[in-house]
Amino acid sequence: MNLTKENIQNLRQDYRSASLSENDVNANPIIQFKKWFKDAVDAKLYEPNVMTLATCDRFGKPSARIVLLKDIDEDGFVFYTNYESKKGIDIVENPQAALVFFWPELERQVRIEGMVSKVSEQASSDYFHSRPIESQIGATASPQSKVISGRESLEHKVEELTTQYEGQEIPRPLHWGGYLVEPTHIEFWQGRPSRLHDRIVYDFVDGSWIINRLAP
């Protein structure tokens, strides 16, 4: 297909697989998310825990990237990364973030906004040591988001660390660990025909979740 303005504008899909009513969702958005997440897992979607993470620096300049959800509990959504990366620096300067999950096969999207804080040192260490050894080495070797001279320097560092820690436990780098996104706003989007999508939104107000429907 030729990549023309008209062809791009005519890319569209009519959504018809399901509906979403404010009368049917759980009063707790975390429980509702877990239900949808289980649906995505049960449908055997490719990496259903893939999510877009958006942050802003102290000037309000946004950045977005793909990360992986690694835990969810009553407090919120957890991911792990290098604290000295671009996202880590943004979070220090502006500890708010947005997450987006998109499961096109189910015609569903979830948008989350909230405050970000580090998980405990113990939780970070436990998860770090549950990862494959190669991933532990990679996290230790990579100065994430920093300019490097070339791939060779990174591969050389990996080789050094692999030799250094052969047969030993690899200590978790202090610059690597988890973040918790504690939600204050969660929107569940279900695709519907003719772009009249269902959008059910939860807002945390005065200690309680308030549910509303948004126009598509």
Backbone as a ProteinNet text record, in pm:
[ID]
protein_1_A
[PRIMARY]
MNLTKENIQNLRQDYRSASLSENDVNANPIIQFKKWFKDAVDAKLYEPNVMTLATCDRFGKPSARIVLLKDIDEDGFVFYTNYESKKGIDIVENPQAALVFFWPELERQVRIEGMVSKVSEQASSDYFHSRPIESQIGATASPQSKVISGRESLEHKVEELTTQYEGQEIPRPLHWGGYLVEPTHIEFWQGRPSRLHDRIVYDFVDGSWIINRLAP
[TERTIARY]
85	0	88	56.3	126.4	91.6	191	170.6	130.4	2.1	-50.2	-138.9	-164.7	-251.6	-387.8	-441.7	-574.7	-575.5	-469.3	-464	-454.5	-375.8	-364.2	-497.3	-563.9	-691.2	-799	-786.6	-887.8	-858.2	-748.8	-722.5	-818.1	-910.7	-1005.4	-1061	-1102.7	-1159.9	-1287.3	-1392.9	-1517.3	-1517.4	-1535	-1524.7	-1661.9	-1671.8	-1801.9	-1798.5	-1684.6	-1671.2	-1738.2	-1754.5	-1807.9	-1860.6	-1918.3	-1964.9	-1921.7	-1936.5	-1896.5	-1995.4	-2053.4	-2152.3	-2103.9	-2132.7	-2099.3	-2175.1	-2283.6	-2359.9	-2296.7	-2203.1	-2144	-2002.4	-1934.7	-1795.4	-1788.3	-1673.9	-1652.2	-1634.4	-1675.9	-1662.2	-1516.2	-1427.7	-1284.1	-1214	-1148.7	-1087.3	-970	-903.1	-795.1	-850.8	-962.5	-1027.1	-1075.8	-1132.4	-1177.1	-1059	-945.7	-827.4	-780	-775.5	-730.9	-820.1	-950	-1041.4	-1005.6	-986.5	-950.6	-812.6	-720.6	-586.3	-591.5	-671.2	-688	-748.4	-845	-902.2	-792.7	-701	-592.6	-496.9	-466.9	-379.4	-447	-574.5	-647.2	-661.8	-666.2	-675.4	-540.6	-437.3	-301.4	-248.1	-276.3	-222.6	-71.8	-2.3	142.6	178.6	248.5	291.3	179.3	77.2	-33.3	7.9	126.8	173.9	253.7	258.9	323.2	239	305.6	233.2	320.5	256.5	326.2	336	455.9	478.2	513.6	435.9	462.4	501.5	611.5	658.4	684.1	703.9	741.4	857.1	945.3	1053.2	1003.8	1095.9	1054.5	1000.2	1026.5	974.7	841.3	792.9	668.9	686	811.7	835.9	810.2	718.3	682.1	775.9	782.7	851.5	765.8	765.7	689.9	773	754.2	825.2	746.5	784	720.1	797.2	725.3	782.4	688	726.7	646.9	590.8	462.5	401.4	455.3	501.5	556.8	481.9	391.8	309.5	193.1	84.6	-29.4	-92.6	-117.8	-185.7	-279.7	-331.1	-429.7	-371.6	-236.7	-173.7	-151.5	-137.5	-117.1	-34.4	39.4	104.9	256.6	330.3	474.2	551.3	657.3	752.9	892.9	991.7	1130.9	1216.9	1318.9	1404.3	1529.9	1612.6	1730.9	1687.5	1716.5	1675.9	1745.4	1858.9	1933.6	1900.1	1801.3	1757	1677.6	1639.3	1558.6	1429.2	1364	1238.2	1260.6	1373.8	1404.2	1430.5	1502.4	1529.7	1399.5	1314.7	1184.3	1105.4	1105	1024.6	1075.9	1207	1262.5	1212.7	1213.6	1175.6	1024.6	949.2	803.8	742.5	713.3	672.3	527.8	491	360.4	382.2	292.9	309.4	174	174.5	56	96.9	7.3	26.7	-85.9	-55.1	-158.7	-136.5	-241.6	-245.2	-337	-295.4	-381.4	-380.6	-498.5	-516.3	-608.3	-552.1	-635.8	-721.2	-671.9	-750.5	-881.2	-879.7	-1000.5	-1071.2	-1014.1	-1068.8	-1082.2	-974.9	-976.2	-850.1	-869	-758.7	-783.5	-675.2	-684.8	-584	-630	-543.6	-538.6	-417.5	-396.2	-311.1	-348.8	-269.2	-251.6	-131.5	-110.9	26	51.1	177.4	272.8	402.2	503.8	597.4	628.5	726.2	802	917.4	995.9	932.4	942.8	904.7	1017	997.4	1098.2	1225.2	1336.5	1463.4	1450.8	1379.1	1364.3	1287.5	1179.1	1100.6	1185.1	1266.2	1352.5	1455.6	1516.7	1617.1	1554.5	1437.8	1370.5	1341.2	1289.4	1258.5	1386.7	1487.7	1613.6	1670.7	1670.6	1729.8	1638.6	1513.9	1425.8	1444.5	1516.4	1534.8	1642	1641.4	1750.5	1885.6	1989.6	2123.2	2164.1	2133.1	2169.9	2105	1981.4	1912.4	1972.9	2015.2	2081.3	2213.2	2288.4	2414.3	2388.2	2287.4	2255.8	2217.5	2137.1	2095.9	2214.3	2309.1	2427.5	2522.7	2531.9	2628.3	2582.5	2453.2	2403.4	2382.2	2448.4	2419	2299.4	2183.7	2065.6	2043	2015.4	1985.7	2108.9	2226.7	2348.5	2413	2484.8	2557.8	2675.6	2693.9	2807.6	2884.9	3009.3	3095.8	3057.2	2990.9	2949.9	2901.1	2840.7	2789.8	2902.6	3020.9	3132.7	3166.5	3162.4	3194.2	3094.2	2967.4	2863.9	2884.7	2912.6	2935	3058.7	3161.5	3282.3	3250.7	3168.8	3130.3	3051.4	2963.7	2886.8	2981.7	3079.9	3177	3254.5	3295	3367.2	3283.4	3157.9	3071.2	3036.4	3018.9	2989.5	3103.8	3226.2	3343.8	3355	3332.5	3347.5	3251.7	3128.1	3025.7	2995.5	3080.9	3057.4	3046.5	2934.5	2912	2874.9	2852.5	2819	2684.9	2627.3	2507.2	2548.3	2475	2503	2430.9	2503	2434.9	2349.2	2231.5	2147.3	2213.3	2229.1	2284.5	2191.5	2249.1	2167.5	2090	2133.4	2063.9	1953	1918.6	1816.6	1711.6	1584.3	1478.6	1340.3	1243.7	1104.6	1039.2	935.5	849.7	705.2	631.6	488.1	414.3	322.3	231.2	101	74.9	-46.6	-154.7	-257.2	-351.2	-446.7	-475.9	-581.8	-689.4	-660.2	-751.8	-729.4	-834.8	-825	-944.7	-915.1	-1022.2	-1017.9	-1133.6	-1150.3	-1224.3	-1163.9	-1217	-1247.7	-1371.7	-1412.5	-1457.9	-1393.1	-1432.3	-1575.1	-1646	-1784.6	-1802.8	-1911.4	-1933.9	-1949.3	-1911.9	-1930.2	-1858.7	-1751.4	-1671.3	-1746.8	-1861	-1934.4	-1885	-1758	-1692.7	-1745.9	-1735.7	-1768.7	-1645	-1658	-1547.8	-1598.5	-1551.3	-1587.4	-1465.4	-1481.6	-1367.3	-1387.6	-1277.7	-1275.3	-1183.3	-1229.9	-1146.8	-1146.9	-1027	-1014.2	-1032.6	-1144.8	-1181.4	-1216.1	-1146.1	-1172.9	-1177.7	-1083.9	-1071.4	-1160.9	-1235.9	-1326.4	-1315.7	-1351.1	-1352.6	-1489.6	-1490.5	-1613.4	-1612.9	-1725.3	-1735.6	-1825.3	-1777.6	-1857.7	-1836.9	-1927.8	-1913.3	-1870.5	-1773.4	-1727.7	-1782.5	-1806.8	-1844.9	-1726	-1753.6	-1643.9	-1569.9
-119.4	0	123.6	220	346.4	425	484.2	557.9	700.8	720.8	852.6	902.1	1031.1	1089.6	1021.8	997.5	937.8	796.3	719.2	582.2	577.4	666.3	669.8	708.3	808.3	853.2	745.3	656.2	552.7	423.5	421.9	306	311.4	221	221.4	81.3	59.1	-68.9	-41.5	-115.1	-100.8	-204.8	-160.1	-249.4	-303.4	-434.8	-494.8	-612.1	-636.8	-762	-760	-642.1	-638.5	-499.5	-486.8	-357.5	-344.1	-223.2	-197.3	-99.8	-140.2	-56.5	-22	100.4	140.8	58.1	-6.9	-92	-229.8	-264.3	-397.7	-399.9	-286.1	-285.8	-296.8	-344.1	-353.6	-214.6	-196.9	-66.7	-29.5	-128.8	-106.5	-122.1	-18.1	-27.2	-125.1	-149.3	-247.2	-386.1	-417.7	-547.4	-555.4	-445.3	-443.3	-461.8	-397.1	-414.4	-559.2	-619.3	-758.3	-849.8	-820.3	-899.9	-886.6	-763.7	-742.4	-799.7	-786.5	-840	-992.1	-1056.8	-1202.5	-1240.1	-1160.7	-1186.6	-1183	-1086	-1073.4	-1191.9	-1235.2	-1351.6	-1477.8	-1495.9	-1615.3	-1620.1	-1504	-1498.6	-1523.6	-1543.3	-1572.1	-1461.1	-1337.2	-1224.3	-1216.8	-1164.8	-1151.4	-1043.7	-1081.8	-990.4	-894.5	-947.3	-861.2	-758.7	-777.1	-682.6	-567	-556.9	-441.6	-316.5	-209.7	-84.4	33.6	139	264.4	341.6	388.6	473	613	711.2	850.8	927	1004.3	1087.9	1228.6	1322.2	1458.6	1504.6	1585.9	1642.2	1766.5	1837.3	1951.4	2066.6	2065.7	2170.5	2131.4	2011	1962.9	1898.2	1873.9	1808.4	1658.5	1603.6	1462.6	1366.6	1245.5	1134	1010	921.6	797.1	682.8	564.8	444.8	322.4	208	81.8	19.1	-22	-98.4	-215.4	-299.4	-417.9	-409.8	-436.1	-448.3	-574.8	-560.9	-676.5	-713.6	-628.6	-663.1	-565.9	-613.2	-526.7	-571.7	-477.8	-508.6	-393.1	-392.9	-290.2	-149.3	-139.2	-7.1	46.8	-42.4	6.1	-85.6	-24.1	-93.9	-79.3	-190.6	-190.7	-224.9	-147.9	-181	-158.2	-213.3	-204.2	-141.6	-66.8	1.1	52.8	121.4	189	325.7	351.1	477	598.1	574.6	684.6	702.8	629.7	643.4	771.7	801.9	921.7	917.7	803.2	794.7	814.3	759.2	774.4	919.9	990.7	1132.5	1212.7	1182.6	1250.2	1231.7	1108.7	1078.1	1152.9	1170.8	1250.6	1395	1448.4	1587.7	1609.3	1507.2	1520	1382.4	1346.1	1209.8	1176.5	1207.7	1170.4	1097.9	1006.2	931.2	885.3	845.1	786.1	653.8	556.3	425.5	401.5	329.7	289.3	143	62.5	-73.4	-74.6	-142.3	-155.7	-301.3	-362	-500.7	-502.5	-480.1	-464.6	-585.9	-705.8	-825.4	-828	-763.9	-755.5	-621.6	-534.9	-401.3	-323.5	-329.8	-267	-183.8	-79.8	5.6	45.6	56.8	108.5	220.9	334.6	450.3	475.1	495.5	510.7	634.5	713.9	828.9	822.3	860.2	855.1	902.9	891.6	931.1	812.1	842.1	738	743	626.3	615.3	484.7	476.6	353.3	244.9	119.9	7.5	-13.5	-103.3	-126	-186.9	-165.9	-225.8	-377.3	-435.8	-580.6	-629.8	-559.6	-599.3	-589.4	-483.4	-468	-580.3	-613.8	-720	-855.2	-881.2	-1009.4	-1025.5	-919	-931.3	-942.2	-861.4	-865.3	-1006.4	-1075.1	-1208.2	-1316.7	-1281.1	-1377.5	-1376.6	-1277	-1262.2	-1359.4	-1390.1	-1471.1	-1403.7	-1484.5	-1431.6	-1330.8	-1359.9	-1269.1	-1132.7	-1130.8	-1003.6	-928.3	-1000.5	-936.7	-872.1	-946.2	-893.2	-770.3	-778.4	-666.5	-541.6	-558.1	-442.6	-379.5	-463.3	-413.7	-343.4	-396.3	-344.4	-215.9	-197.1	-88.3	42.3	150.1	283.1	342.1	290.7	315.6	463.9	493.8	628.7	717	667.4	746.1	718.1	815.7	797	703.1	602.3	511.6	514	469.2	479.3	383.4	274.1	175.9	50.3	-40.5	-163.6	-248.8	-238.8	-321.3	-295.4	-168.9	-136.6	-201.2	-204	-265.3	-416.7	-477.9	-621.8	-660.1	-574.8	-600.8	-596	-500.8	-491.5	-614.7	-663.3	-784.9	-903.2	-915.5	-1024.5	-1015.1	-895.1	-875.4	-919.8	-875.8	-908.1	-1056.5	-1117.4	-1259.9	-1340.6	-1300.6	-1367.3	-1338.3	-1212.8	-1172	-1246.2	-1265.2	-1322.9	-1469.7	-1535.2	-1675.9	-1757.6	-1825.9	-1908.2	-1830.8	-1700.8	-1618	-1547.8	-1502.1	-1419.1	-1279.9	-1226.5	-1091.8	-991.1	-898.3	-799.9	-705.8	-673.4	-577.1	-440.4	-376.7	-240.6	-145.4	-55.3	38.8	133.2	145	234.2	161.9	43.1	-35.5	-83.9	-68.9	-117	-85.7	-95.6	-85.6	46	76.7	191.7	144.5	209.2	187.5	309.4	287	393.1	375	465.8	459.9	542.3	477.2	547.8	641.3	751.5	842.1	854.8	800.4	810.8	688.5	613.7	496.1	495.7	483.6	477.5	344.7	280.3	157.3	189.7	153.7	185	55	42.9	-72.1	-22.7	-70.9	-29.5	-69.2	20.8	-4.5	41.2	-3.1	35.4	186.7	232.7	372.9	471.1	425.9	509.6	557.1	495.9	529.9	440.1	454.7	365.6	384.1	277.8	285.1	327.9	431.6	482.2	498.4	412.2	418.8	463.8	571.3	631.9	630.7	602.5	605.3	719.8	801.6	905.3	887.1	894.7	877.7	1013.4	1029.9	1159.2	1138.5	1208.6	1203.2	1059.9	978.2	842.5	738.9	776	680.7	692.2	584.1	584.4	626	726.7	775.4	728	670.3	614.1	701.5	730.4	805.9	748.1	783.1	751	875.6	859.5	969.4	954.4	1066.3	1061.2	1007.8	930.7	874	980.5
0	0	0	-84.6	-85	41.2	103.1	227.5	194.1	172.4	139.9	254.2	254.1	356	355.1	233.8	222.1	276.8	245	293.5	445.4	503.1	648.7	712.2	654.6	710.5	702.2	605	585.7	661.2	739.7	825.2	943.8	949.3	1060.7	1083.3	1206.6	1246.9	1325.2	1294	1368.5	1480.3	1604.6	1719.5	1759	1774	1799.4	1897.3	1961.5	2036.8	2173.6	2236	2372.4	2404.5	2524	2573.8	2719.2	2773.4	2911.6	2973.6	3086.9	3154.4	3294	3336.3	3472.1	3575.9	3533.6	3624.6	3643.5	3556.5	3561	3617.7	3619.1	3665	3816.4	3865.6	4009.1	4068.6	4192.8	4258.8	4281.2	4280.7	4299.8	4165.5	4114.2	3981.8	3975.3	4087.6	4087.8	4061.1	4124.5	4100.6	3956.1	3905	3765.6	3671.5	3701.2	3616.5	3618	3736.1	3745.2	3661.2	3658.7	3576.3	3429.2	3382.6	3241.7	3211	3306	3282.4	3270.3	3354.5	3344.7	3210.2	3162	3029.2	2922.8	2933.7	2836.3	2845.4	2968.6	2987.1	2934.4	2969.4	2926.2	2774.4	2710.5	2564.5	2497.8	2581.5	2533.4	2442.4	2482.9	2408.4	2428.1	2328.6	2336.7	2438.2	2543.1	2648.5	2692.3	2756.9	2801.2	2906	2966.9	3068.3	3009.8	2877.6	2813.5	2839.5	2881.2	2904.7	2865.2	2820.3	2794.2	2925.1	2956.4	3074.1	3026.4	3067.8	3033.6	3158.9	3147.8	3257.4	3204.3	3295.3	3257.3	3344.9	3285.8	3366	3439.8	3506.1	3587.7	3505.3	3374.7	3286.7	3222	3252.2	3193.9	3058.3	3016.6	2888.1	2901.4	2820.5	2837.5	2765.3	2818.3	2753.5	2774	2675	2687	2632.8	2692.3	2649	2695.5	2641.5	2679.8	2795.4	2900.1	3010.4	3038.6	3135	3166.5	3308.2	3321.2	3452.7	3519.3	3643.9	3713.8	3840.8	3884.7	4000.3	4005.3	4063.2	4091.1	4220.7	4310.2	4434.8	4467.4	4589.3	4624.7	4622.2	4625.8	4624.5	4484.1	4384.2	4248.9	4162.6	4068.5	3958.8	3971	3958.1	3982.5	3855.4	3831	3725	3779.7	3709.7	3754.5	3645.2	3689.7	3592.8	3661.6	3584.4	3635.9	3691	3817.5	3879.1	3815.8	3749.3	3688.5	3540.5	3491.6	3352.9	3335.4	3211.3	3184.7	3264.7	3268.3	3341.5	3491.1	3541.9	3683	3720	3634.5	3659.2	3654	3556.1	3547.9	3676.8	3728.3	3846.3	3969	3979	4088.1	4077.6	3955.8	3934.8	3939.5	3900.6	3890.7	3914.4	4039.4	4073.8	4038.6	3915.3	3862.8	3729.9	3697.5	3573.2	3521.6	3395.5	3333.5	3270.4	3276.6	3215	3116.4	3008.5	2913	2876.2	2891.4	2839.3	2718.7	2612	2494.2	2450.8	2451.6	2410.5	2287.6	2168.9	2049.2	2018.2	2050	2021	2100.6	2217.1	2300.3	2283.9	2198.6	2174.9	2305.5	2386.3	2517.9	2542	2619.4	2662.6	2807.7	2884.9	3021.8	3037.3	3084.9	3111.5	3262	3314.4	3458.4	3482.7	3580.7	3622.9	3773.3	3821.1	3964.9	4007	4135.4	4195.4	4196.9	4186.8	4176.7	4297	4350.7	4459	4442.7	4505.4	4498.7	4585.5	4540.9	4626.3	4727.6	4820.7	4924	4864.5	4935.1	4893.2	4885.4	4981.3	4982.5	4862	4826.2	4708.8	4582.8	4572.4	4454.8	4448	4561.2	4563.1	4532	4588.8	4563.5	4415.2	4352	4209.7	4127.2	4161.4	4085.9	4083	4196.7	4203.3	4148.4	4116.1	4049.6	3898	3846.9	3702.9	3652.8	3523	3468	3492.9	3510.1	3536.8	3429.6	3304.3	3195.2	3212.1	3260.7	3283	3400.8	3504.2	3616.9	3573.3	3492.4	3439.9	3353.6	3267.5	3178.7	3254.8	3360	3440	3512	3553.1	3622.6	3525.9	3403.8	3306.7	3238.8	3223.1	3138.7	3215.1	3172.5	3226.7	3150.3	3176.3	3093.6	3065.9	2940.3	2889.9	2874.4	2912.3	2897.6	2760.9	2706.4	2581.2	2606.8	2519	2529	2397.6	2401.1	2284.4	2173.2	2208.5	2108.9	2178.1	2101.7	2160.4	2218.9	2157.6	2201.8	2348.6	2391.1	2530.4	2626	2585.6	2667.9	2675.3	2560.6	2558.3	2639.1	2635.4	2713.8	2862.8	2904.2	3044.7	3087.4	2999.9	3029.6	3048.3	2962	2973.2	3105	3142.1	3267.8	3387.4	3389.8	3503.1	3506.8	3388.9	3382.8	3444.5	3414.5	3472.4	3621.7	3658.3	3798.6	3890.9	3845.4	3932.1	3902	3827.6	3796.2	3925.7	3940	4058.2	4182.3	4171	4286.3	4264.9	4375.2	4364.5	4318.9	4223.6	4173.3	4262.2	4323.1	4408	4324.2	4375.6	4303.9	4307	4190.8	4190.7	4266.4	4342	4418.1	4327.2	4201	4107.2	4030.2	4072.2	3999.7	4098.9	4060.2	4149.8	4096	4184.2	4142.5	4177.3	4100.2	4126	4136.6	4223.2	4237.4	4184.6	4091.1	4046.5	4122.7	4216.1	4298.5	4229	4175.9	4088.8	4162.6	4094.4	4138.1	4030.1	3911.6	3797.4	3708.6	3681.7	3594.6	3499.4	3371.7	3271	3196.3	3188.1	3111.4	2982	2870.9	2737.8	2665.3	2621.2	2541.2	2404.6	2298.8	2165	2132.1	2064.6	2024.3	1879.6	1813.5	1673.6	1655.9	1535.8	1495.4	1586.4	1650.3	1739.2	1863.2	1893.8	2015.4	2128.5	2162.7	2257	2398.8	2478.7	2621.5	2697.6	2779.4	2861.9	3005.4	3092.4	3233.2	3312	3389.5	3457.4	3608.8	3679.6	3826.3	3869.8	3963.9	4023.6	4175.2	4234.7	4378.9	4445.2	4514.1	4573.8	4720.2	4807.7	4952.7	5004.6	4958.6	5011.1	4947.6	4845.5	4780.8	4629.1	4561.1	4414.8	4363.6	4277	4214.8	4068.8	4023.5	3890	3802.9	3682.6	3585.8	3446.6	3356.9	3215.1	3139.9	3049.9	2966.4	2824.6	2759	2617.3	2536.7	2431.1	2351.4	2272.1
[MASK]
++++++++++++++++++++++++++++++++++++++++++++++++++++++++++++++++++++++++++++++++++++++++++++++++++++++++++++++++++++++++++++++++++++++++++++++++++++++++++++++++++++++++++++++++++++++++++++++++++++++++++++++++++++++++

